Amino acid sequence: MIALSLAEIAAVVGGQTYDIPDPAVQVTGPVVRDSREVEPGSLFVAFVGERVDGHDFAEAVVGAGAVALLASRPVGVPAIVVDDVQAALGALARHVVERLGATLVALTGSAGKTSTKDLIAQVLRTKAPTVFTPGSLNNEIGLPLTALSATEETRFLVLEMGARGIGHIRYLTGLTPPKIGLVLNVGTAHIGEFGGREQIAQAKGEMVEGLPEEGAAILNADDPLVRAMASRTKARVILFGESDEADVRAENVRLTENGQPAFSLRTPSGCSDVTMRLYGEHHVSNALAAAAVAHELGMSADEIARALSEAGSLSRWRMEVTERPDGVTVVNDAYNANPESMRAALRALASMGKGRRTWAVLGQMAELGDEALAEHDAVGRLAVRLNVGKLVAVGGREASWLQLGAYNEGSWGEESVHVSDAQAAVDLLRSELRPGDVVLVKASRSVGLERVALALLSDGAEGEVSAR
């Protein structure tokens, strides 16, 4: 964080100082909520959770070098006490980003947020110092913590924003007002909580409503619900996609024999070829979104294409492709799942596995509400249509719907199997995998299917990581 005195922080958040001998002492280290991340000069934010109360670590974090706590009660060590720690954290983030002078880029969407955020960051940091959301810390706590990690040298701040209801994006953009707002897509992720795609579009569109006139709204030309958001902003609109009407678009899209996308990138400043290190055609749209941001910030087509071609995956368990010494390829995409990302992963598996035996180890897609049965059934059927070698559906009721969809789609579906849990899937795969097989592992985060991928990689000892 930029250096601020405890007195300045207290004034910004409307807090009272307790047990602080010298209010002029500055916070020069990171702002953290995890006691294990404390460094000398840190500010520790004490949240009260269901299982852990951050106030209980007061003495330990100060002993580890924290200058003070941001807390909701006095704790006997230096602290700035406020009524609402979360609101205070947000106020501090707003103050810091206003002082920074960095260009703030924010993005949201139903699928691909984290992968796209990682691509944007990797492209922009070839131009200037860039800070971006780690992993998927895209909520009302993770977002301000990321913003507070920026320093005076930061020129681009790239923030992923998630939403589980109307008003969430509006709240987040109020904490860290973007100059560039990007909306990727409107899908069915969390549809059970929102109630429908129209409600999801209403929530995601909050991203562009508060943009300044001198800002830019970057919208997906291939998604009608996103494109319609142009009417909700006073900022300049830039369209990306494969549509002929897109300002930043892809032409001659294809997949390499390894399943990596390649295309010609066309921007208003020129055209250049891209061959990505990531896997799956769905990354073309993500790359175009990143390219649109980079173009808006002054990068040439050649610069953007070069950076996209060199970019990898920065966040774990998202299409991590590892080849074991015995030739078995494990695709760990187990961080999360929704119908759109599940379909994209299956298509990537089909492309990567040409001429090889393929396995789709799939589990529940959570928070689909009344759409759950139809969506799981459809994924099972798609696996059959793509000629995936074998479907292993892992878990309870939703997994049974995956397996049933595959079975009902046709005779190949008899190759599908339903197992109770991750260990059962591991046992099955250990007994049936052959050298050269390709295994995709994917489900919602709550299922924990990364255990299957990690077990298979452990069996393979020292595998060579093909993409990160």
N, C-alpha and C positions, 0 to 999 in steps of 0.2 A: 504494500500500500504506500501511497505518498505519505511522507512524514507529517503527522499531526500531533499536537500536544493533547494531553488528557483534558485540559481545560477546553480546547477547541472542540474535541469530540463531545464532551458533555454539553456544550452549547448547541451543537448541531442536533443532538438526539433529545435534548430537553431533559437531561439526567442530572442527578445529584452525585457529587463525589464523596466517597467514604474512604477513610484510611489511606488517603493519598498525601504524603508529606509535601510533594512538589508537583502541583498541577501543570507545570511547564514541561515535565518529562514527556518525551515524544514516543509514540508508537512508530517504530521503524521496521518492524517485521510483519509477517502475514497476520491477517484476521482469520481465526480458526474456531471451529466448534468442537473439534476432536482433540482431546488432551494429548494424544500421541503426536500431533502435528505442531505442537508448540515449539517455537524457536525463541532465542533471545530477541526481545523487542516486540513480541507478539501482543495482540489483543485477543483474549479468549472470550468467546461468546457463550454464556451459560444458558443453555436451553433446558427446560424441564420436559423430559420425554416420558413415555409410558413405563420404561424400565430403568432409565438412568436420569439422574438429576445432575446437570453440569456444575451446579453450585458445590456439589460434594468434592469436586476436584480442585477447589480454589487454591488451597495451599500447595498442592502438587504442581499446578501449572505456573504459579508464581515462582516456585522453586526451580522450575525448568526454564525460567527466563521471561515469562509473560510480564508485561509492564502493568497490566490491570485486567480486570474482568468487565464485560458488559453484562450486567446481572439484573435480576428482578428483586433482589434483597441484599442487604449488607452481608458480607461473608468473612469479615475479620482480616482481609487483605485488601490492597488497592482495588477499588471497584467504582464503576459508574453505574448507578442504580436507576432503572427506568421502570415504568409501569408495564410496558410491552416490549420484550426483547426483540421479537421479530420485526415490529414496526420500527424500532430504533435502528436495527441493522439495515433495513431498507432506507431509512432517512440518511444514514451515513453513506450508503452506496450512492444515493442520488447526489449528495454533496460532492463526493469524490469525482464522479463522472463529469459533473458540471465544471469542476476545476481542471480536469485533465486536458481537455482540448482534443482528445482522440476522436476519430470517427467511429461511431457506434453502429454496428450491423447486428440486427436481430432477425431470427428466423423461427418459423413454426411450420407445422404440417402434421398430417396423420401418420405418415411413414417417411423414413429416411432423414429425419432431423439430425441425428447424431453423425451419420456418415457425411451428410452435406456440410454440416458445421466443421467437421474435420477437414474436408476438402477446401472449404473457404479459407480456413486458417492456414493450411499448407501453401495455398496459392498466394495469399496476402503477405505471409511472412517472407516471401522472396523479395518483397518490395520494401517492407518496413517492419519494425518490431510489433508483434501481434500477440494479444492475450485472448484466450478463448475458453469456453466452457469445458471443463474436464469431464469426460464420460457423458453421462446424461443428467448432470446436476442442474436441471432446468426449471426448478420450482422457486417458491418465494424465499427459500433459504439458500439454495445452491446458487441462484442467479446473483444476488448481492454479494455473496462471498467471492464469486468469480470476478465481478466488477471491482471489488476492493483489492484484488491481486494485481491490478494494473499499476504501473509506475509512471514517472514523468517521461520515460523514454517510449512508452506505449503510443503507437500511432493508430492502430486498429484494435477495436474491442469487439469480438464476435460472440454473441450470446444466443444460445438456444433457449427457447421458451416453450414450455409445455402447458397444457390446459386440460382440466377435467370438468369444466363447466363454463357457462357464460360469465364473463367478467374477469376471468383469470388472466388472460393476455392483457387486458386493459390495465389491470393492477401491475403486472410486471413491466409493461412499457412505461407506466408512471414512475416506477423506481429507476429505470434506466432508459430514458427516451432515445429511441434510435433515430438516426438520420436516414438509414437504409433499412427498409422492412421487407422481408422475403416470406412468401407463403408458398410452400411446396405443393401441397395437395390436400384434398378433403376425401378421406376414406372412411373406414368403418371402425378404426381403433377407438375403443372406449364408447362405442355407440350405445352400449347398455346404460352408460351414465348420462350421455347427452340426450338420448331419445330419438335421434335420427340424423341423417347427413346434413339436412338443412340447419339443424341446431349446431352441428359441428362447424359448418361454414360460417354461421353467425359468430361463433366464438373465435375461430381462426382469423376471421376478417378484422377483428379488433387490432390486429398487428398494424394495419395500414391507416387506420382512422386518425391516429394522432400524429402522423408524420408531418413534418414541416413542408411548406410549399417548395423550399429549395432541396427537399429530400427526394428519395426515389422509392417507389413501391415496385418490387420485383415479383412478378406473378407468372404462374404456369399457364401458358397459352393452351396446353393440351387438356386442362381440367376446367370444364365449364363453370363449376362452382367457384374456382379460384379466379378465373378470368373476370367473372362478374364483380369481383371485389374492386375493380377499377373505379366503379362509381362511388366507392366509399372513402376515397382519399383525395386530398388536394395536392398531393405530391405528384411528380412526374412518374408515369407508368412505363416500365420496361417489361416486355414479355419474353419468356424463354420457353423452349420446347422444340418439338420436331415439326410443328405447324409452319407453313410457309409465311404466316403472318408474324412469327416470333422474331424479335429483334436479335436475339442470340439463339442460334439453332444448330441442330446436328443434321448433317447430311451423310449419306452412304454409311449408315449404322450397320455394324456387323460384329460378330464375336470371333475371337481367335480360336484356334483349336483347343486352347486351355480354358475357354469360357470367359476371356477378358474382353471387354468392349473396346471397339475402335471406331472412330468416326472423324469426319471433317467438321471442325468447329468454325462456324461463320458468325462473326460479330460485325457491327458497323465499321470497325477499324480494319477488317481483313479476315482472311481465312487461313487456318492452319490445322494440321492433322494431329489427332490424339490417339494414343494407345495406352489404355489404363492398366495399372497393376492390380486393381480390384477385380472382383469376379461378379458377373451377372449383368445383363443388359439394363436392369433397373438403375444402375449407376450412371447411365447416360444422362438421365433427367437430373440426377444430383449434380453431375459435373456441369451441366448447362446452367443450373442455378448458381453454382460457384463462379462460373465464367461471367455470368451477368453482373454479379457483384463486383468482380475484378475489373470488368470493362467500365463500370460506372466509376470506379476509383482510378481510372487512367491507365490500366495495363493494356498492352497490345495483344492481338490475337496470338502472336508467336510466344510472347511471355506467358500467357495463360495456358496455352497448349503444352508448353514445356513443363510447367509446374503441375498440371493435371496428370501428365504422363509419368511424372516422378512420384506422385502422391501415393501414400499407402493408407492402411487403416490404423488409426491412432487409438481406437477404443476396443477393449477386449470383447471377445466372443461375438464378433460381428463378421461373418464370413471369413473367419480365420482358417486358412487352408494350410494344412500340414501334411507332408508326405512321410510316412514311416519308412524305415529301411527295407521293409518287406514289400513296399509298393502300394500298401493301403493308404488312401488319401482320406483324411478326416476334415470335414468342413464344419467347424464349430460356429454356428449362428444362433447360439442358445440364449443370447442376452434377452431377447424379447420376441414377440410374434403378434401379428394381426393378419387378417386375410390378405391384404395387399403384399406385405413383406413375405408371407408364406408362399404365395404364388410366385413371387420373384425368385425366392430361394429355390423352389422346385424347378423352375425353368433354368436357373443357373446350374443346378445339379445335372439336369438332362444334357445340357451343353457340355459340361466338363466331363461327363461320363460316357461320351460317345465311344463305342467300341469296348466299354468296360462294364462290369456289373455295378449297378447303383443301388444304394439303400437310402431310404428316407425315414429317419427316426424322429417322429413328430409327437408333440403333446398338445395340451390344451392351449387355445387362444382365449385369454380371459377377457372379461368385461364386454361381452357381445350381446348380453341381454336376450331378447326374444329372437335375435338373429343367430344365436349360437348353433343350433341344430343345423340350419341350412348352410351356414358358413363352414362348419367342420365337414359336413357331408360333401360340399363342393370341393374342398381341398383334397379329400380322399379320392374323389372322382378325377381331379386334375392329375394326381400322381399316376393314375392308370393311363390317362390320355397321353401323358408325356413318356410313357414306357419306362418309368422308374422300375428298377428290378424288383425291389421288395419294400413294402411299407411296414414299419414297425410302429404301431400306435401305442403310446405309453401313458398310462394313467387310468382314470375312472370313466365317467359317463361320456365326456367330450371325446376322449380317445376312442371309445367304442363307436361314436358317430363317424370319426375319421375312417376307421376300419370298415364300417358298414358301407360308407360311400364308395370306397374302393371296390368292395365285394359286389355291390349292386351295379357298378359301372360296366363290368364285363368279366370274362373268364380270367383275365390276369389278376383281378381282385382277389382270387383265391390264394395268391401269393402273399397277401397281406396278413398280418398277425397282430393281435392285441395282447399286450403284456401289462402287468399290474404296476410296475414301478421301474425306476432307472436301473436298479441292480438286475432286475429280470431282463431288461434290454441288453445290458452289458454281457450277461451270461449267454444270451442267445447269439449275440454278435461274436463273442469269443469262440463259440463252437462252429460258426458257419462262415466267418469271413475268409476270403481267399486273397492272395497277393494280387494287387491291381484293382481291388474293389474301391469304390468311392462312397463315403458315408456322410450324409448330411444330418446334422442334429439341430433341431429347432423347436422352440415352444415359448410360451410366455415365461417371464422371469420367475414367477412363483413356482413353476414346475421344477426348476433346478436341473434341467437336462444337461447342463454343462458337465455334470458328473459323468455322463456317458462318454462325452468327447474326451474328457481328461483321463478317464480310465483306459480308453483305447490308445491314447497317446502314451500313457505310462507303459502299456503293454509293448508299445513300439520302441521303447527306450529313447535313444537320441534321434528324433526325427528332424528333418530339415524343414524349417518354416518357409513356405513359399510366399506368403503375404501376411502383412501385419497391419 
